[in-house]
Amino acid sequence: MRMVFRWFGEGNDTVSLDHIRQIPGVEGIVWALHDLPVGEEWPMERIEQIRDQASAYGLHIDVVESVNVHEDIKLGLPSRDRYIDNYIRTIEKLGKVGVKVICYNFMPVFDWARTDLHKLGPDGSTALFFEKSKIHGIDPLELVRTINQNSALTMPGWEPERLAHLTSLFDAYRNVSEEDLWDNLEYFLSKVIPAAEKNGIRMAIHPDDPPWPIFGLPRVITSQDNIRRFLSLYDSPANSVTLCSGSLGANPSNDIVAMIHEFHDRIPFTHIRNVKVFENGDFIETSHRTQDGTVDIEGVVQAYHENGYTGYTRPDHGRHIWGEECRPGYGLYDRALGIMYLWGLWDAYKRSAAAPSQLKEAVQ
Ligand code: DNO
């Protein structure tokens, strides 16, 4: 398990590289050029600038999250080829600076969705919350406004340029069925995976969050069966998954542990976090600890350990604790606590799996 930590860039994050390097066992940042409009080719100077900033703190840039996919690609429009060409040129440049994994998603219009970014918990912390009944009644534009008004910094997945044409985007998706989305995804993979293979990069799709259709828009990376189908669309190690325990875990019928056992060699990057799912289907993000939520984080780490996992891991959203002012879900404190929980589990599984003679040596 190679621990990495998301960093949104200089002036765009309340967490600094200096903070990150002080978290035990963190070896690299998970990054992106967040200010570039989706679909544009990434300039080499900007990529090298991040590489140099990170390496000044002894951190690598092996994992990018995300190179976003232009809506025309998801919609299967004729203009998609131009955006796919840009995507491929970005892959080539990222390969040149040693990037190993590109995380992306294929969710129409919206990335992750929540109805409240600062839901107050009984202990005084706040966290991201999803209220099922509210999302069904809300106008998507209203949700966009709420998300952006509640965060001082632009939220990834809710960038203004993506949302400027919301109404026409909704119209465009009216004729796109779930099967069409699968076809458009397959087309995208048929072009980008060969480029990723050539450049030593593994493309790792992020599951849909929450893992069900919202606002009548189709969503496909939602379950074990669908991930199996996705992987079979292009059978290559370069076509892989960012397994996110929190996104998939919002649906309690998803068995994340079983997914790890089945897909572990196609998971070069994993997000580990917990969510508490209520009986009515609402969910709130919690600390990473198993007992605080619905996802069996102990089982998740154990499954990775049993399969000799060597991929990149990052803690995912945390609560906002100790009065921290930060990007919603992306404070320093709770995610750093999350890392120590993940290491604690990992080290304990490692030790208990060691042969008795090694154990004796380890204790001495
Ligand atoms: C939310 C993140 C997602 C993720 C994208 C990947 O905090 O997990 O926005 O980065 O879905 O493309």
Residues whose N, C-alpha, C, O or C-beta is under 5 A from the ligand:
A	BS01	DNO	E65 S66 C103 Y104 N105 D111 W112 P156 G157 H206
